């Protein structure tokens, strides 16, 4: 049970509720599964409570083409508690893709994950907070117009993706002092990302990746990530290092450390996140967070998460949540 809970905590960000999806149709060659989550989240900061409740629904289809090749499709949408649809959008299409798979791996096109997400998942293990220094450029993150490959070969997993010209990415920035929200839409020509992870049987894992994209009227954005993780018994630890060019500044460097411990049906996690704008010698992210998640069973959990923000005049945040996966 304990090792399974650690695996759930570490993989929660990327797997969502796919692991608990229910098969609703199946014949000799095809199957269709439906899954998702209901997640109530109340965030307390500076005396105010914000409703961050969300629902995710996904549909996964698979059909055998030959004995070794299959076709697949995946869709996932997220609905938030913002009310009716507006410019902010209470409906977000997270994934829309289809492709083929086999012994060679999987190739999909559409809105799909970039290649660096596999690396940031090493430290992005918390129920709510964390991942402050693991931000990725658009070509390395989940995006559309994306041709993506994933292959697993024994202990080695490799990912590669190419994002074609014509995409744009809207970044929202919150001033920690004034709480003013500003938006910047960045149009980029094309980009790509590559990553690899190797997991030893003893519980030690290594990963590395690189991403680059050309931005319209701007300098080329570049990111290099490196990770290390180790699982022993009820303990898990992970580390992430990022070196970036022309993202938040001409040069940025950061790192994250994460740890998890399982005790019975409860998983305790903690992270430290630091990202520095090296160009101006300013801390963009400096925070550590702790949380506890109690798994009643594989479908239902509750959690409490607290983020200690070390940036001057920035607020801490406390979150209570309940999550049902299906």
C-alpha positions in Angstrom: 0.0 0.0 0.0 2.7 2.5 1.0 4.7 2.3 -2.2 1.5 2.5 -4.2 0.6 5.8 -2.4 4.0 7.3 -3.1 3.5 6.4 -6.8 0.1 8.1 -6.7 1.5 11.2 -5.1 4.4 11.5 -7.6 2.3 10.9 -10.6 -0.8 12.8 -9.7 0.0 15.9 -11.8 0.6 14.1 -15.1 -1.7 11.0 -14.9 -4.8 12.8 -13.6 -7.5 10.2 -13.2 -6.7 8.1 -16.3 -5.6 5.3 -14.1 -9.1 4.9 -12.6 -11.0 5.5 -15.9 -14.0 3.1 -16.5 -14.2 1.2 -19.7 -17.7 1.9 -21.2 -17.3 0.0 -24.5 -15.2 -2.9 -25.7 -15.3 -5.3 -28.5 -12.6 -7.6 -30.1 -10.6 -4.7 -31.5 -11.7 -1.5 -29.9 -12.3 0.0 -26.4 -13.5 3.3 -25.0 -12.9 4.6 -21.4 -14.3 7.6 -19.6 -12.6 9.1 -16.5 -12.1 12.3 -14.7 -12.2 14.0 -11.3 -14.3 16.3 -9.1 -12.1 18.5 -7.0 -13.3 21.0 -4.4 -10.6 23.5 -3.5 -10.8 26.5 -1.1 -7.8 28.8 -1.0 -7.3 31.2 1.9 -4.9 34.1 1.4 -4.7 37.5 3.1 -8.0 36.8 4.9 -9.9 36.0 1.7 -11.3 32.7 0.6 -11.2 31.9 -3.1 -13.2 29.0 -4.7 -10.8 27.1 -7.0 -13.1 24.1 -7.5 -12.6 22.2 -10.8 -13.9 19.2 -12.7 -12.0 17.2 -15.3 -13.6 14.8 -17.8 -11.6 12.7 -20.3 -12.4 10.1 -23.0 -9.7 7.7 -24.2 -10.2 5.4 -27.2 -8.1 2.6 -28.6 -8.4 0.2 -31.5 -6.1 -2.6 -32.8 -4.9 -2.1 -36.4 -2.6 -5.1 -36.5 -1.2 -7.4 -33.8 1.5 -4.9 -32.9 0.0 -1.5 -34.0 -3.0 0.4 -32.6 -4.8 3.7 -33.1 -5.6 5.9 -30.2 -7.4 9.2 -29.3 -7.6 11.2 -26.1 -9.7 14.2 -25.0 -9.8 16.0 -21.7 -11.6 19.2 -20.6 -11.4 21.1 -17.4 -14.4 23.1 -16.0 -13.9 25.6 -13.2 -16.2 27.4 -10.8 -16.0 30.8 -12.5 -19.6 30.8 -13.7 -20.7 31.1 -17.3 -18.1 31.0 -20.1 -16.3 34.3 -20.7 -12.9 35.5 -21.8 -11.3 33.9 -18.8 -13.1 30.7 -19.7 -14.5 28.2 -17.3 -13.9 25.5 -19.9 -10.4 24.6 -20.9 -9.7 21.9 -23.5 -6.6 20.4 -21.9 -6.0 17.6 -24.4 -7.2 16.9 -28.0 -5.1 14.4 -29.9 -5.0 11.2 -31.8 -2.3 9.0 -33.3 -0.8 5.5 -33.5 1.2 3.3 -31.2 3.1 0.0 -31.0 6.3 -1.5 -29.9 8.0 1.6 -31.2 6.1 3.8 -28.8 3.3 6.3 -29.5 3.0 9.2 -31.9 0.2 11.7 -31.6 -0.8 15.0 -33.1 -3.0 17.8 -31.7 -3.0 19.3 -28.2 -0.6 17.1 -26.3 2.1 17.3 -23.7 5.5 18.6 -24.5 8.6 16.7 -23.6 9.8 18.5 -20.5 6.7 17.7 -18.4 8.1 14.3 -17.7 11.0 16.0 -16.0 9.1 18.6 -14.0 6.8 15.7 -12.7 9.8 14.6 -10.6 9.3 17.5 -8.2 5.7 18.6 -9.1 4.2 16.1 -6.6 2.1 18.2 -4.3 -1.7 18.2 -4.1 -1.9 21.9 -4.8 1.3 24.0 -4.4 4.8 23.6 -5.7 6.3 23.6 -9.3 7.1 27.3 -8.9 10.5 27.0 -10.5 9.5 24.3 -13.1 7.8 26.6 -15.6 8.3 25.6 -19.2 8.2 27.4 -22.5 5.2 26.7 -24.7 6.9 24.2 -27.0 8.0 22.1 -24.0 4.6 22.2 -22.3 1.1 21.1 -23.1 0.2 22.9 -26.4 -1.6 22.5 -29.7 -0.3 22.0 -33.2 2.0 19.5 -31.6 3.5 16.3 -33.0 4.7 14.3 -30.0 6.5 11.0 -29.6 6.9 8.8 -26.4 8.8 5.6 -26.2 9.6 3.3 -23.3 12.4 0.8 -23.6 13.0 -1.2 -20.4 14.2 1.3 -17.9 14.6 4.2 -20.4 11.8 6.6 -21.4 12.3 9.1 -24.2 10.1 11.9 -25.4 10.3 14.3 -28.4 7.9 16.8 -29.8 7.8 19.4 -32.5 5.3 22.4 -32.4 4.6 23.9 -35.8 4.5 27.6 -36.6 1.4 29.6 -35.8 0.8 29.0 -32.1 0.5 31.7 -29.4 0.8 31.5 -25.7 -0.8 33.9 -23.2 1.0 34.4 -20.0 -0.7 35.8 -16.9 1.5 37.5 -14.4 0.3 38.5 -10.9 2.2 41.3 -9.1 2.8 40.0 -5.6 2.5 43.5 -4.1 -0.4 45.0 -5.9 -2.2 41.8 -7.0 -2.5 43.4 -10.5 -2.9 40.8 -13.2 -1.3 41.5 -16.5 -1.5 39.4 -19.7 1.0 39.0 -22.5 0.4 37.1 -25.6 3.5 35.7 -27.2 3.4 34.5 -30.8 6.1 31.9 -31.7 7.1 30.5 -35.0 8.0 26.9 -34.1 9.8 24.9 -31.5 10.8 21.5 -30.2 11.7 19.6 -27.0 13.6 16.5 -26.2 13.9 14.6 -22.9 15.0 11.2 -21.5 14.7 9.5 -18.1 16.4 6.4 -16.9 15.2 4.5 -13.9 17.4 2.0 -12.1 15.9 -1.0 -10.4 17.3 0.2 -7.1 15.0 3.2 -7.1 17.4 5.8 -8.4 16.4 7.8 -11.5 18.0 10.4 -13.8 16.6 12.7 -16.4 17.6 15.5 -18.8 16.0 17.6 -21.5 16.3 20.6 -23.8 13.7 22.8 -25.5 13.9 25.7 -27.9 11.4 27.9 -29.7 11.6 30.9 -32.0 9.5 33.8 -30.8 8.1 36.5 -33.2 10.1 39.7 -32.8 12.0 38.3 -29.8 15.1 36.3 -29.1 15.0 32.5 -29.3 13.9 30.9 -26.0 15.9 28.0 -24.7 15.6 25.7 -21.6 17.7 23.0 -20.2 16.4 20.7 -17.4 18.1 18.0 -15.3 16.5 15.8 -12.6 17.3 13.2 -10.1 15.0 11.1 -7.9 15.2 8.3 -5.4 12.6 6.0 -3.9 13.4 3.8 -0.9 10.7 2.2 1.2 8.2 4.8 2.2 10.4 7.8 1.2 10.7 9.6 -2.1 13.0 12.6 -2.9 13.5 14.4 -6.1 15.4 17.4 -7.5 15.1 19.6 -10.6 17.5 22.1 -12.1 16.6 24.7 -14.8 18.8 26.9 -16.9 16.9 29.2 -19.3 17.6 31.9 -21.8 15.1 34.6 -22.9 12.2 33.5 -20.8 11.6 35.6 -17.7 14.9 37.3 -18.5 17.9 37.0 -20.8 19.2 34.5 -18.3 17.3 32.6 -15.5 18.3 29.7 -13.2 16.4 27.8 -10.7 15.9 24.6 -8.8 13.3 22.6 -6.9 13.6 20.0 -4.2 10.7 17.6 -3.3 10.2 14.9 -0.7 7.3 12.6 0.1 6.7 10.2 3.0 3.9 7.7 3.3 2.5 6.7 6.6 -0.5 4.3 6.4 -3.0 6.0 4.0 -1.5 9.4 4.4 1.1 11.0 2.2 3.1 13.9 3.5 4.9 16.1 0.8 7.1 19.1 0.8 8.9 21.2 -1.8 11.2 24.2 -2.1 11.2 26.3 -5.2 13.7 28.9 -6.3 14.0 30.8 -9.6 16.3 33.7 -10.1 16.3 36.4 -12.8 20.1 36.4 -13.3 19.9 39.4 -15.6 18.6 41.7 -12.9 19.6 39.6 -9.8 16.0 39.4 -8.7 14.2 36.4 -7.1 11.2 35.5 -9.3 10.3 32.5 -7.1 11.3 31.7 -3.6 8.8 29.5 -1.7 8.5 26.3 0.3 5.3 24.4 0.7 4.0 21.4 2.7 0.9 19.3 2.4 -0.8 16.2 3.7 -3.1 14.0 1.6 -5.3 11.2 3.1 -6.4 8.5 0.7 -9.7 6.9 1.8 -9.3 4.6 -1.2 -8.0 4.9 -4.8 -10.9 7.1 -5.8 -11.3 9.6 -3.0 -8.8 11.8 -1.1 -8.7 14.9 1.0 -5.7 17.2 1.5 -4.4 20.4 3.2 -1.6 22.4 1.6 0.3 25.5 2.8 2.7 27.7 0.8 5.2 29.9 2.5 6.0 32.7 0.0 9.5 34.2 0.7 9.2 37.0 -1.8 8.9 40.4 0.0 5.3 41.6 0.5 3.9 38.4 -1.1 1.2 36.5 0.7 1.2 32.9 2.0 -1.6 30.6 0.9 -3.5 27.8 2.7 -5.7 25.4 0.6 -8.1 22.7 1.7 -9.3 20.2 -0.9 -11.3 17.1 -1.5 -10.9 15.0 -4.7 -12.9 12.2 -6.3 -11.4 10.3 -9.2 -13.4 8.1 -11.5 
